[in-house]
Amino acid sequence: MSDHSQIVYSAAEWMDYPAHEKTYNSFVKLGTIFASTAATVLALMAIFLT
């Protein structure tokens, strides 16, 4: 089996992978916040508008 414990960045050395990972993590966090906010609004609408 191959050893996948180390991340190898040799495919594109000119790319700034730490910045890419930070952007991706921010995107996932924002998506999670948006989804939970939407779910909360829908739940409140179901409670108070029926």
Helices and strands as residue ranges (DSSP letters): H 17-48
